[in-house]
Amino acid sequence: MKNRVQLEGLKRGEDAAFLLLRLYLGGFLIWGVWDNITSTARMAEFQGFLTSLNCPLPELAAPVSVWAQLLIGVLLVPGFLTRWAGLLLAANFLVAVLLMGGAGASARDLFGPVMCVLTGLVLAAHGAGQWSADARLPHRR
């Protein structure tokens, strides 16, 4: 009985940790790209940054990355389609790691994007936890 109570407590802690992770990361992604969405000048600045990294088709890559990050944030906050959002997060930031690494970025500069790749993989593998919209969906086989 005591072990079961301890396991339930650990599970609640795990669910709380995933909730906090989703809320913080999702909110940060939304906040971080909002200026690119609402300002053509900021989007042009991001496009220029991608150009400086020798990104192919920066005029397409900039809005795709920005809108992908917004979508990821909107999905993570309620924990809806979290595994898919995690995969998209990992893919988007893997591109950033490759572009920045190819341009000579330091390990310190790559830390944030690499952490987004790893967090995306964790969310894709684990899911959102019990305190999420995903947990309320009917289970599919």
C-alpha positions as CSV (number, residue, x, y, z in Angstrom):
1,M,0.0,0.0,0.0
2,K,2.8,2.4,0.9
3,N,4.6,1.8,-2.4
4,R,1.4,2.4,-4.3
5,V,0.9,5.8,-2.6
6,Q,4.5,6.7,-3.3
7,L,4.1,5.8,-7.0
8,E,1.0,7.8,-7.3
9,G,2.8,10.8,-5.7
10,L,5.6,10.4,-8.2
11,K,3.2,10.2,-11.0
12,R,1.5,13.5,-9.9
13,G,4.9,15.1,-9.7
14,E,5.7,13.9,-13.2
15,D,2.4,15.2,-14.5
16,A,3.0,18.6,-12.8
17,A,6.5,18.8,-14.3
18,F,5.2,18.1,-17.8
19,L,2.5,20.7,-17.3
20,L,5.0,23.3,-16.2
21,L,7.3,22.4,-19.1
22,R,4.5,22.7,-21.6
23,L,3.2,26.0,-20.2
24,Y,6.5,27.7,-20.0
25,L,7.9,26.4,-23.4
26,G,4.6,26.9,-25.2
27,G,4.1,30.4,-23.8
28,F,7.7,31.3,-24.6
29,L,7.4,30.1,-28.2
30,I,4.2,32.2,-28.7
31,W,5.8,35.3,-27.1
32,G,9.0,34.8,-29.0
33,V,7.5,34.8,-32.5
34,W,4.6,37.2,-31.9
35,D,6.6,40.2,-33.1
36,N,7.6,38.3,-36.3
37,I,3.9,37.6,-37.0
38,T,2.7,41.2,-36.3
39,S,5.6,43.1,-37.8
40,T,6.8,42.7,-41.4
41,A,10.0,44.5,-40.4
42,R,10.7,41.9,-37.7
43,M,10.0,39.1,-40.2
44,A,12.3,40.7,-42.7
45,E,15.0,40.9,-39.9
46,F,14.6,37.1,-39.2
47,Q,14.8,36.4,-42.9
48,G,18.0,38.4,-43.0
49,F,19.4,36.4,-40.1
50,L,18.5,33.1,-42.0
51,T,20.2,34.6,-45.1
52,S,23.4,35.2,-43.1
53,L,23.3,31.5,-42.1
54,N,23.2,30.5,-45.8
55,C,19.7,29.1,-45.3
56,P,18.1,28.0,-48.6
57,L,15.0,30.0,-49.5
58,P,15.1,32.3,-46.5
59,E,12.0,34.1,-47.7
60,L,10.1,30.9,-47.3
61,A,12.0,29.4,-44.4
62,A,11.4,32.5,-42.1
63,P,7.6,32.4,-42.1
64,V,7.5,28.6,-42.1
65,S,9.7,28.5,-39.0
66,V,7.8,31.4,-37.3
67,W,4.4,29.9,-37.9
68,A,5.6,26.4,-36.9
69,Q,6.8,27.8,-33.6
70,L,3.5,29.6,-33.0
71,L,1.6,26.4,-33.8
72,I,3.8,24.4,-31.5
73,G,3.3,26.9,-28.6
74,V,-0.5,26.9,-29.2
75,L,-0.5,23.1,-29.0
76,L,1.8,22.7,-26.0
77,V,-0.1,25.1,-23.7
78,P,-3.2,22.9,-23.5
79,G,-1.2,19.7,-24.2
80,F,-3.1,18.9,-27.4
81,L,-1.4,16.7,-30.1
82,T,1.7,17.0,-27.9
83,R,3.6,14.1,-29.5
84,W,3.2,15.7,-32.9
85,A,4.1,19.2,-31.5
86,G,7.2,17.6,-30.0
87,L,8.3,16.2,-33.3
88,L,7.7,19.5,-35.0
89,L,9.7,21.3,-32.3
90,A,12.6,18.9,-32.7
91,A,12.6,19.2,-36.5
92,N,12.4,23.0,-36.5
93,F,15.2,23.5,-34.0
94,L,17.3,20.7,-35.6
95,V,17.4,22.9,-38.7
96,A,18.4,25.8,-36.5
97,V,21.2,23.8,-35.0
98,L,22.5,22.7,-38.4
99,L,22.3,26.2,-39.8
100,M,23.9,27.8,-36.8
101,G,26.5,25.1,-36.4
102,G,27.4,25.3,-40.0
103,A,28.0,29.0,-39.6
104,G,30.4,28.4,-36.7
105,A,28.1,29.0,-33.7
106,S,29.6,28.1,-30.4
107,A,28.3,25.4,-28.1
108,R,27.0,28.2,-25.8
109,D,25.0,29.7,-28.8
110,L,23.6,26.3,-29.7
111,F,22.5,25.5,-26.2
112,G,18.9,26.9,-26.5
113,P,18.2,25.3,-29.9
114,V,19.7,22.0,-28.8
115,M,17.6,22.0,-25.7
116,C,14.5,22.6,-27.9
117,V,15.5,19.6,-30.0
118,L,15.9,17.4,-26.9
119,T,12.7,18.7,-25.3
120,G,10.8,18.1,-28.5
121,L,12.1,14.5,-28.5
122,V,11.1,14.0,-24.8
123,L,7.6,15.3,-25.5
124,A,7.3,13.2,-28.6
125,A,8.3,10.1,-26.7
126,H,6.4,10.7,-23.4
127,G,3.4,12.8,-24.4
128,A,1.9,15.6,-22.4
129,G,1.1,13.9,-19.1
130,Q,-2.3,13.5,-17.4
131,W,-2.9,17.2,-17.0
132,S,-3.5,17.8,-20.7
133,A,-6.0,17.9,-23.4
134,D,-4.4,14.8,-24.8
135,A,-5.3,12.8,-21.7
136,R,-8.9,13.7,-22.2
137,L,-9.1,12.4,-25.8
138,P,-10.5,8.9,-26.4
139,H,-7.7,6.4,-26.7
140,R,-7.2,5.1,-30.2
141,R,-5.6,1.8,-31.2
